[in-house]
């Protein structure tokens, strides 16, 4: 059964990623559009898990149409995951000025590529029910791994950063508050498998449900239960996006299910669809638009005007017209959403769907 709401949520997630990744100035960002400094979460901290939730949703829809052998399906899965990882690495190489010595190896697309392969392999090899059980086991195992240091949930003492520094090297990692720590690190990609499988299972349930209104109620109830579980777990394991802790997996997954349930109610049950048309444009080419927007904004820094990077010059122009630096920074990001909206609409109207 086709759900237009899934495509709309996919588009909303891409727009949100562009919004929070393209402020006019990182010094002037409204609090809800900033990440939590360490523990806790803001609305912005839900955007990436929402994107991964949608990756799981898309995986469910694509796998339902795939009738090839298990070996062939695994081959296609690994090939696509490798492409996504390679594109992410190429973008970082471009951003670094083609300097390998400072190349950040992990990142958003690299994490998506790895988690896509791992979660998809579980689903293909074990079926989605056993894969869901395995994702729970992975979360439990990851919780134990985090306890492998004296200060497991701190920025400087967590085992996630220690492993990344050992394998990747500090020079190839993100720097947070002067500490080599990558929020998209290797070990912390393991619990992301659960986030993808939550998206997969949610979409599978919708696809086999004959009563959409009842499905909405079940999803909202499931989201509430998962949210409560997340806060219970948070009493011993803090909510932390950087470490992708199990409490964060449960809470972000609960919000993703709840948002999708509301969209299903509005779009697929009540038939209120016209408002979501611009979101459909973005949802038709989510990965491609994210990659293009990322490369576009990085390119700004390759040029200078009046002695400053073109990106900063553009923001200064916005700030000159709008005295409030926070509002100017927000409008700068919204202008880019409009810019890429033009591209998204053009691709959608011409039936161009870029698959990676």
ABEGO torsion letter per residue (X at the ends): XBBAAAAAAAAAAAAAAAAAABBABAABBBAAABBBABBEBBAAAAAAAAAAAAAAAAAAAAAAABABBAAAAAAAAAAAAAAAAAAAAAAAAAAAGGBAAABBABEAAAAAAAAAAAAAAAAAAAEAAAAAAAAAAAAAAAAAAAAABABAABAAABAAAAAAAAAAEAAABBBBGGBBBBAABAAAAAAAAAAAAAAAAAAAAAAABABAAAAAAAAAAAAAAAAAAAAAAAAABBBBAAAGBAAAAAAAAAAAAAAAAAAAAAAAAAGBAAAAAAAAAAAABAAAAAAAAAAAAAAAAABBBGGBBAAAAAAAAAAAABABAAAAAAAAAAAAAAAAAAAAAAAAAAGBBBBX
